[in-house]
Amino acid sequence: MSQSNEYVVLGAGITGLYTAYCLINEAKVSPHHITVIGEHLPGDGSINYTSPRAGGNFSCITPDDDDTLEFDKYTYTHLEDLQNNIGGASKGIDHRQTTEYWDVYPGDKKINSLKSYLKKLKVIPNVQLPAGVAYGIKYTTWNFFCPFYIQSIAKYLRSKGVTFIKRKLTHISQAYLPRTKVVFNCTGLGSFSISGVKDSNVYPTRGQVLVVHAPHIQENRMRWGEDYATYIIPRPHSNGQLVLGGFLQKDNWTGDTTLEQSKDIIKRTTTLMPEILDHPLDILAVSAGLRPSRYGGTRIDVQRIDGKLLIHNYGASGHGFQAGLGMAHRAVRLLLKEQQLSPKL
Ligand SMILES: Cc1cc2nc3c(=O)[nH]c(=O)nc-3n(C[C@H](O)[C@H](O)[C@H](O)COP(=O)(O)OP(=O)(O)OC[C@H]3O[C@@H](n4cnc5c(N)ncnc54)[C@H](O)[C@@H]3O)c2cc1C
């Protein structure tokens, strides 16, 4: 089948990949009509490319506004189809058990939403909570081997007929190729600087993580404090990689890592899960990443440029993997609505 560029997804992080996936599987767009453009593509590494640097799992990191609760729920409950479509758990997405502790109760709105869909959810009795913890839950979560998982989704999209172009754009209008009817802007932090968007509400939330070799740890453990986040996240089907974190530093653009932060991460994670030290700590990598945050939250809306559609889908902050399928679903529904109003689109 001949290629065309009717649908362009700008950005090949998890947000852009989920968007291309939903175009095919929800909007029934022919993959041969979809082009993904990105300065960085799955397999690349850069501080300006957040997705390969993520933890990553489904957790309670997200805020409790109605949109984000919906994005989390949609993603959690629809990832199994995606997992099957891309070839199963070995492609870097699988279930694992998790325990989450809060120093301050997260609120009924959040907890009631989680109770409506999380598998095997149990509230931990107060007497079993560690010192200083106000509330805790256990449930079955999703874990992602992020750098490999995004390559698996890209491989699936390519096998269906999606075209990938590696290119840095300086203006959003450059995303309109001959015959392009709609562009999805999934540039993450790039939306801060790309002309035609230049969203000054976009800012980074810096994180630092250690990746260690610890095949004996196969479950997640998270602790949320008022001014810190400590997490232990196994990467599924990764030959025993375990992610230890972390930091949530607002408006910090630094891609460097520090020894001081690494030591702090080791101290906090091994206190939370002493079993990590049942074997000598084998550090494989230390990395920093910039979560694409946005004042006002995720932006998913429609704009018109010279009569053509521009659908924004960015600002996933610390939850692109766990909420991004719901965000993509919303963005693609906006397209379908516009197409109903203007059937030529
Ligand atoms: C330490 C850390 C831990 C995390 N843990 C988790 C977790 O456990 N669970 C979870 O759900 N999330 C987690 N996240 C958050 C997650 O990584 C992000 O939400 C997600 O990666 C954002 O994806 P994105 O596609 O929006 O952006 P990105 O992955 O940054 O992709 C942006 C894309 O746009 C392209 N682009 C940008 N500007 C241009 C331009 N001008 N021209 C061409 N292309 C351009 C880039 O090249 C890239 O392809 C974590 C993040 C960090 C840093």
The ligand as a Gaussian input file, in Angstrom:
#p B3LYP/6-31G(d) Opt

LIG

0 1
 C       13.313000       9.580000      36.773000
 C       11.983000       9.429000      36.107000
 C       11.122000       8.406000      36.496000
 C        9.880000       8.270000      35.887000
 N        9.077000       7.216000      36.249000
 C        7.871000       7.066000      35.658000
 C        7.040000       5.966000      36.014000
 O        7.398000       5.130000      36.840000
 N        5.824000       5.858000      35.394000
 C        5.397000       6.777000      34.461000
 O        4.287000       6.628000      33.951000
 N        6.180000       7.809000      34.119000
 C        7.394000       7.983000      34.693000
 N        8.180000       9.041000      34.355000
 C        7.608000      10.079000      33.464000
 C        7.716000       9.694000      32.003000
 O        9.052000       9.379000      31.699000
 C        7.230000      10.869000      31.141000
 O        5.916000      11.229000      31.516000
 C        7.222000      10.487000      29.672000
 O        8.450000       9.908000      29.295000
 C        6.925000      11.686000      28.807000
 O        6.885000      11.229000      27.485000
 P        6.716000      12.211000      26.267000
 O        6.532000      11.352000      25.078000
 O        5.667000      13.217000      26.575000
 O        8.119000      13.001000      26.186000
 P        9.542000      12.473000      25.664000
 O        9.780000      11.058000      26.020000
 O       10.550000      13.467000      26.115000
 O        9.417000      12.534000      24.072000
 C        9.375000      13.759000      23.395000
 C        9.531000      13.485000      21.911000
 O        9.378000      14.714000      21.195000
 C       10.508000      14.918000      20.358000
 N       10.707000      16.343000      20.178000
 C       10.676000      17.334000      21.108000
 N       10.903000      18.525000      20.527000
 C       11.079000      18.272000      19.194000
 C       11.358000      19.090000      18.064000
 N       11.498000      20.418000      18.169000
 N       11.496000      18.496000      16.841000
 C       11.365000      17.146000      16.715000
 N       11.097000      16.329000      17.769000
 C       10.962000      16.887000      18.975000
 C       11.652000      14.241000      21.114000
 O       12.760000      14.014000      20.272000
 C       10.923000      12.953000      21.540000
 O       10.840000      12.080000      20.445000
 C        9.456000       9.190000      34.907000
 C       10.327000      10.200000      34.489000
 C       11.575000      10.324000      35.092000
 C       12.493000      11.411000      34.615000

